[in-house]
Amino acid sequence: MLSTTPQVLALDFDGVICDGLIEYFQTTQKAYLKLWTQDSISPDYLATSFYKLRPVIETGWEMPVLLRALVLGESESEILENWPEVLGKIVQSEKLDKKVLGETLDGVRDEWIESDLTGWLGLHKFYGGVIERLKTILLSDTKIYIISTKEGRFIQTLLAEQGINISDRYLIGKESKRPKYETIQNILIQESITANQLWFVEDRLKALELVQERSELAGVGLFLADWGYNTQQTRDSLQNTSEIHLLSLTQFTQDFPQWYLP
């Protein structure tokens, strides 16, 4: 049974705290043109499809490949239903290197931040009420950890602009190179708490299911953010489970006991 109030609240960043869709696309577009220098792309048409397909992305390096799939004419339905196969096919056929893809994407961000920090920050928006809620929690006994596949330095820059400073101890970004379920296990050990004293909010169902599958993590409070990068089909799939709670943005901004009310 969940504790009434978590000792630790672990949060994904993109799709839970911050909506970076516009930045995602513009950064991906810049990275794409560095990787496929011979191509020219039509931003308006591709942006609409890219936003719709964002839920398929697990890690950042996949984003240029998603744009590549659209340029190559893959249908939105095929990408939504079979992204791992589409991704693997393009990576293999074009002999793409995940490390190069990721470094190119991060390099574009670094250059953008250095040359135009205000412009880069302006491409992000924080979901309504989330920053205020985080500030309230940070004044309470509940500790906040951020677990993300985004580089930690980018997250710190964005949160600092909102008046929130998270130390490296509580921010586990892509550089940790660990799956989220393993990070959660480490947090339990580090904080000397039981599983039911940690709540995890994520917008990607697969990440929650991987926690659910670990016997040593049984009891962790699992919440799918319904305002994030997921589909209605994914949200509907939770109707037959009581172990993963569908969380609305309104619930998130309220006190913890409101989170698991029907």
Buried (B, 14 or more C-beta within 10 A) or exposed (E): EBBEBBBBBBBBBBBBBBBBBBBBBBBBBBBBBEBBEEEEBEEEEBBEBBBBBBBBBBEBBBBBBBBBBBBEEBEBEEBBEBBEEBBEBBBEEEEBEEEEBBBBBBEBBBEBBEEEEEEBBEBBEBBBEBBEBBEEBBEEEBBBBBBBBBBBBBBBBBBEBBEBEBEEEBBBBBEBEBBBBBBBBBBBEEBEBEBBBBBBBBBBBEBBBBBBEBEEBEBBBBBBBBBBBBBEEBBEBBEEEEBBBBBEBEBBBEEBEEBBEE
